Structures are given as C-alpha cells and as structure tokens.
Amino acid sequence: MAEKEDIDKKEEAAAPEEVGGDAGQKKKKADKSHHKEEKEKELKELQAKMDEVNDKYVRLAAEFDNYRRRTARERLDLISTAGEDIIKGMLPVLDDCERALQVLRESGSDQAAIEGTELIYNKLMSYLKGRGLSVIESVGKELDTDFHEAVAQMPVQESDRKNKIIDVIQTGYMLNDKVIRFAKVVVGV
C-alpha cells in the first residue's frame, strides 16, 4: 500500500498543474475510485479471514461436542459393566444353588432344607437381577449363536422340535444386554 502512495505522489509531481480544473476533477475522481477499489479489496480480505476463523470455531465446537458425548457414553458403559467380573465369579455359586435345589427336590429331603435353599437362591438371584443380570431363555427356541453354544445334538421324533433347543446343560446370562456367559445347550436333530 505504501508503494501505491509513492506511485500516486510521483504521478502528481510529474503531471503539470492545469488551471482549467477539468483535468483536476478527473484526477480527483480517478483517485476516489482507486481508493474505493482498495477499500473493497481490503474488505474482501477481512471478510475471507473472518469466514475462515468462524469456520475453525464451528469445527472446534463440533469436535468438542463429539468428544463430550463420546466420553459420557464411555463412562456409562464403564459404570454398567463395572461389576461384570464380580458377577461372573458369582455365577458358579448360582449354578451350585440350582443343582442343590434340584437334588433336594428329587431326593425328597426335608421341606425346611428345600425352603432354606430356595430362600438363599432367590435372594442371590434378586440381588444379581437388580445389578442388571438376566437369564438367557433357551428351551424350545432355535439355536442362536449370539446367545447359545451347542454342545450336543440329539435325535428327536417330533418335527416341531427339530433344530430347536431341547435341553440346557448350563444356563446363560446377560448383564445389561451383553452376554457374559453363553447358554450351553442340546439341539434336536
């Protein structure tokens, strides 16, 4: 811009002064239009810089919002599965309670022993269900490898039981909609 002013000053010094004023007015108009063009150019440059800075700001705000959502989701996932190892460790105890109940019922044991074992089992199960544990229902359903693990096949006479689960060897469990132990099942063929 300083160069432009130097050129304008040289042109003024080189141009002869006219008394008529017509040439002077033309020069003033030319100077004004030249000055106006420079201002418009500066304005466009400033507008472009402002648009660039605004774009960076919008992108940064969106990036931060995505980060905030992602960390909140990760925190919720961590909280929902925090006790997973502890609950997995309690599953064999739950299995033992189920087996004990089955043996007590089949052996015709004292009613008090059956009721006491049922009470312990129900308390344990209600506590675990309160923490998000759920049983994978299997008998009579088709094999779904997302929930079941087929450990054996048995021939069946009824056609409606073919390719369906006829027995459960080990109960499967889910914790907050995530499988923590697949159900081990027998499938009819």
Phi, psi and chi 1 to 4 in degrees:
 res  aa     phi    psi   chi1   chi2   chi3   chi4
   1 MET       -  -36.0 -168.3  157.8  153.0      -
   2 ALA   -65.1  -35.5      -      -      -      -
   3 GLU   -63.6  -39.2  -68.0  175.3   16.0      -
   4 LYS   -63.2  -40.5 -166.3   73.6  166.7  163.8
   5 GLU   -66.8  -38.6  -70.3  175.6    3.7      -
   6 ASP   -63.0  -41.4  -70.4  -18.7      -      -
   7 ILE   -64.5  -42.6  -66.8  171.6      -      -
   8 ASP   -62.3  -39.6  -70.9  -18.2      -      -
   9 LYS   -66.5  -39.5  -72.3  179.9 -178.1  177.1
  10 LYS   -65.5  -39.6  -72.1  178.7 -176.4  177.2
  11 GLU   -65.3  -38.5  -72.3  176.2   -5.9      -
  12 GLU   -65.3  -40.7  -73.0  175.6   12.2      -
  13 ALA   -68.0  -36.9      -      -      -      -
  14 ALA   -76.0  -30.3      -      -      -      -
  15 ALA   -75.4  133.4      -      -      -      -
  16 PRO   -73.9  145.4   22.4  -28.4      -      -
  17 GLU   -73.0  125.5  -66.3  -84.6  -27.1      -
  18 GLU  -107.2  141.3  -67.4 -170.8   26.6      -
  19 VAL   -85.5  -23.5  179.9      -      -      -
  20 GLY   -63.8  -27.8      -      -      -      -
  21 GLY    88.3  -22.5      -      -      -      -
  22 ASP   -65.4  -44.5 -170.2   32.9      -      -
  23 ALA   -68.3  -35.0      -      -      -      -
  24 GLY   -65.7  -39.5      -      -      -      -
  25 GLN   -67.8  -38.5  -73.1  179.5   -8.9      -
  26 LYS   -63.5  -39.4  -74.5 -177.0 -178.9  179.0
  27 LYS   -66.8  -40.0 -175.5  171.4  179.5  171.8
  28 LYS   -63.3  -41.1  -75.1 -178.5 -176.7  178.1
  29 LYS   -65.1  -40.7  -75.1 -176.8 -178.5  179.2
  30 ALA   -65.0  -42.4      -      -      -      -
  31 ASP   -62.8  -41.7  -74.1  -14.8      -      -
  32 LYS   -64.3  -43.2  -76.7 -176.8 -178.6  179.6
  33 SER   -68.1  -37.2   68.2      -      -      -
  34 HIS   -64.6  -43.1  179.8   69.3      -      -
  35 HIS   -64.0  -39.1 -176.2   68.3      -      -
  36 LYS   -65.4  -41.4 -174.4  176.7  179.7 -178.7
  37 GLU   -62.7  -40.9  -71.2  173.7    3.4      -
  38 GLU   -63.3  -42.2  -74.9 -179.1    9.1      -
  39 LYS   -64.3  -40.7  -68.7  -69.1 -176.6 -174.5
  40 GLU   -64.4  -40.1  -73.1  177.1    0.4      -
  41 LYS   -63.7  -45.4 -175.8  178.0  177.5 -177.3
  42 GLU   -61.5  -41.0  -73.6  178.9   27.4      -
  43 LEU   -62.7  -42.1 -175.8   63.2      -      -
  44 LYS   -64.8  -40.4  -74.4 -179.3 -177.7  177.9
  45 GLU   -64.1  -43.9  -71.9  174.8    1.9      -
  46 LEU   -63.9  -39.4  -71.7  174.2      -      -
  47 GLN   -64.0  -41.1 -177.3   66.6   39.1      -
  48 ALA   -64.3  -42.3      -      -      -      -
  49 LYS   -64.5  -41.2  -75.0 -178.9 -177.7  178.7
  50 MET   -64.2  -41.6 -172.0 -178.2   79.0      -
  51 ASP   -62.3  -40.3  -70.4  -15.8      -      -
  52 GLU   -64.5  -46.1 -179.2 -177.3  -21.3      -
  53 VAL   -64.4  -41.2  168.9      -      -      -
  54 ASN   -62.7  -42.2 -169.0   35.0      -      -
  55 ASP   -61.9  -43.4 -176.4   54.1      -      -
  56 LYS   -62.1  -40.6  -75.2 -178.8 -178.9  179.3
  57 TYR   -63.5  -45.6  170.0   74.2      -      -
  58 VAL   -63.0  -42.5  168.9      -      -      -
  59 ARG   -64.9  -41.4  -70.7  178.9 -172.6  -89.5
  60 LEU   -64.4  -41.0 -176.0   62.8      -      -
  61 ALA   -64.0  -41.7      -      -      -      -
  62 ALA   -66.3  -40.7      -      -      -      -
  63 GLU   -63.4  -41.7 -163.4  173.5  -54.7      -
  64 PHE   -65.5  -40.8  177.4   73.3      -      -
  65 ASP   -62.4  -42.2 -167.0   42.4      -      -
  66 ASN   -63.0  -41.7  -70.3  -21.0      -      -
  67 TYR   -61.3  -45.0  166.4   77.1      -      -
  68 ARG   -61.9  -44.1 -173.5  178.5   49.0   78.8
  69 ARG   -64.0  -44.1  -77.0 -170.7 -157.5  140.2
  70 ARG   -62.8  -44.8 -175.5  176.1   59.6 -111.1
  71 THR   -67.8  -35.5   56.2      -      -      -
  72 ALA   -64.4  -42.3      -      -      -      -
  73 ARG   -64.3  -43.5 -171.8  176.0  -19.2  109.4
  74 GLU   -62.8  -38.6  -72.3  171.1   -4.0      -
  75 ARG   -64.6  -42.9 -167.3  175.4  -42.1  123.0
  76 LEU   -64.5  -40.9  -74.4  174.1      -      -
  77 ASP   -62.7  -41.0  -70.5  -15.1      -      -
  78 LEU   -64.3  -42.6 -177.6   63.6      -      -
  79 ILE   -65.7  -42.5  -70.7  168.4      -      -
  80 SER   -69.0  -25.9   68.2      -      -      -
  81 THR  -112.6   13.1   58.6      -      -      -
  82 ALA   -61.1  -38.8      -      -      -      -
  83 GLY   -91.6   12.7      -      -      -      -
  84 GLU   -58.0  -45.8 -177.7  175.9  -21.9      -
  85 ASP   -63.4  -40.1  -71.2  -21.2      -      -
  86 ILE   -65.7  -44.3  -65.3  168.5      -      -
  87 ILE   -66.4  -39.7  -69.1  175.2      -      -
  88 LYS   -59.3  -38.1  -83.8 -176.0 -179.2  179.6
  89 GLY   -68.6  -24.1      -      -      -      -
  90 MET   -86.9  -13.4  -66.5  179.6   80.9      -
  91 LEU   -61.4  -40.7  -67.4 -179.2      -      -
  92 PRO   -61.8  -33.6  -24.6   33.1      -      -
  93 VAL   -65.5  -41.4  175.4      -      -      -
  94 LEU   -61.7  -43.3 -159.8   60.0      -      -
  95 ASP   -61.4  -41.9  -67.5  -21.4      -      -
  96 ASP   -63.8  -38.5  -69.6  -17.2      -      -
  97 CYS   -62.9  -42.1  -77.0      -      -      -
  98 GLU   -62.4  -44.7  -71.4  174.3   -4.9      -
  99 ARG   -64.3  -40.8  -78.8 -170.0 -144.1  100.4
 100 ALA   -62.7  -43.2      -      -      -      -
 101 LEU   -61.1  -42.7  -85.5  171.1      -      -
 102 GLN   -64.1  -43.8 -175.4  178.3    7.8      -
 103 VAL   -65.8  -42.2  167.4      -      -      -
 104 LEU   -63.1  -40.4  -72.8  171.9      -      -
 105 ARG   -68.5  -41.1  -72.8 -179.0 -175.4  139.1
 106 GLU   -71.9  -30.9  -70.8  174.0   -1.2      -
 107 SER   -85.0   -7.1   67.9      -      -      -
 108 GLY    70.7   35.2      -      -      -      -
 109 SER   -66.3  173.8  -65.9      -      -      -
 110 ASP   -57.1  137.4 -176.6   31.6      -      -
 111 GLN   -59.5  -33.6 -169.9   62.1   30.2      -
 112 ALA   -65.7  -38.2      -      -      -      -
 113 ALA   -66.1  -40.7      -      -      -      -
 114 ILE   -64.7  -46.9  -65.4  172.9      -      -
 115 GLU   -64.1  -38.9  -72.1  176.2    7.5      -
 116 GLY   -64.5  -43.6      -      -      -      -
 117 THR   -67.1  -40.2  -52.0      -      -      -
 118 GLU   -61.9  -39.9  -79.8  179.4  -14.1      -
 119 LEU   -61.8  -46.3 -179.0   66.1      -      -
 120 ILE   -62.1  -46.6  -66.5  168.4      -      -
 121 TYR   -60.2  -46.9  172.8   77.2      -      -
 122 ASN   -64.4  -39.5  -70.8  -24.2      -      -
 123 LYS   -64.6  -44.8  -79.4 -175.1  178.5 -179.1
 124 LEU   -62.5  -44.9  179.3   60.8      -      -
 125 MET   -66.0  -41.6 -166.6   61.9  174.5      -
 126 SER   -66.9  -35.9   66.0      -      -      -
 127 TYR   -63.1  -47.3  172.9   78.3      -      -
 128 LEU   -67.0  -37.9  -66.8  174.8      -      -
 129 LYS   -63.8  -35.7  -77.8 -176.2  177.4 -178.8
 130 GLY   -64.7  -22.8      -      -      -      -
 131 ARG   -93.4    5.5  -61.2  -67.1 -179.5  -99.8
 132 GLY   104.9    5.2      -      -      -      -
 133 LEU   -79.4  139.0 -173.9   73.0      -      -
 134 SER  -141.1  149.3   59.8      -      -      -
 135 VAL   -83.6  138.3  175.9      -      -      -
 136 ILE   -85.2  111.7  -62.7  174.4      -      -
 137 GLU   -74.3  132.1  -62.3  -62.7  -30.6      -
 138 SER  -129.4  -42.8  -57.6      -      -      -
 139 VAL   -60.0  129.6  175.5      -      -      -
 140 GLY    87.3   -4.9      -      -      -      -
 141 LYS  -100.3  161.9  -63.5 -172.3  175.9 -177.4
 142 GLU   -75.3  152.0  -69.7 -159.4   18.3      -
 143 LEU   -63.8  125.9 -180.0   70.4      -      -
 144 ASP  -125.5  110.5 -176.1   -7.5      -      -
 145 THR   -67.3   -8.4   55.6      -      -      -
 146 ASP   -76.5  -19.1  -69.6  -24.2      -      -
 147 PHE  -127.6  -23.5  -57.5  102.9      -      -
 148 HIS  -120.3  153.9  -51.5  113.7      -      -
 149 GLU  -126.8  114.2  179.0 -177.3  -18.3      -
 150 ALA   -77.8  121.7      -      -      -      -
 151 VAL  -108.2  -14.2  -66.8      -      -      -
 152 ALA  -158.8  160.5      -      -      -      -
 153 GLN  -127.0  142.3  -65.6  179.4  -19.4      -
 154 MET  -131.9  139.1  -70.9 -166.7   62.3      -
 155 PRO   -70.3  139.8   15.8  -20.0      -      -
 156 VAL  -128.2  149.1  -69.7      -      -      -
 157 GLN   -82.8  -38.1  -60.8  -61.1  -35.6      -
 158 GLU   -76.0  132.3  -58.4   86.5   13.1      -
 159 SER   -71.7  -25.4   61.5      -      -      -
 160 ASP   -75.4  -12.0   61.7  -29.6      -      -
 161 ARG   -98.9   -4.2  -67.4 -177.9   67.4 -168.9
 162 LYS   -70.3  139.3  -70.2 -170.2 -175.5 -133.4
 163 ASN    62.7   21.8  -63.1  -36.5      -      -
 164 LYS  -121.0  160.1  -63.7 -151.0  175.1  173.1
 165 ILE   -78.2  126.0  -62.8  168.5      -      -
 166 ILE  -107.5  -18.3   56.0  173.4      -      -
 167 ASP  -154.4  153.4 -166.6   18.0      -      -
 168 VAL  -115.5  122.2  176.7      -      -      -
 169 ILE   -82.7  -44.6  -55.5  -62.3      -      -
 170 GLN  -138.4  128.7 -172.3  178.3   41.4      -
 171 THR   -66.1  139.9  -53.3      -      -      -
 172 GLY   -98.3  152.7      -      -      -      -
 173 TYR  -134.7  150.7  -65.8   97.2      -      -
 174 MET  -122.2  145.0  -66.1  175.6   61.5      -
 175 LEU  -120.5  111.5 -179.7   63.1      -      -
 176 ASN    51.1   52.4  -63.0  -37.3      -      -
 177 ASP    67.0   19.8  -61.6  -33.8      -      -
 178 LYS  -122.3  128.5  177.0 -174.9  173.9 -163.7
 179 VAL   -70.1  123.0  175.8      -      -      -
 180 ILE  -107.3  -17.7   59.8  170.9      -      -
 181 ARG  -152.6  124.1 -174.9  169.2   84.9 -179.2
 182 PHE   -72.7  146.0  -68.1   92.9      -      -
 183 ALA   -76.9  127.8      -      -      -      -
 184 LYS   -91.3  120.0  -66.0 -176.3  178.9  176.0
 185 VAL  -130.7  164.1  -62.3      -      -      -
 186 VAL  -110.5  129.9  177.1      -      -      -
 187 VAL  -108.9  137.4  179.9      -      -      -
 188 GLY   -81.5  137.9      -      -      -      -
 189 VAL  -124.5      -  -69.5      -      -      -
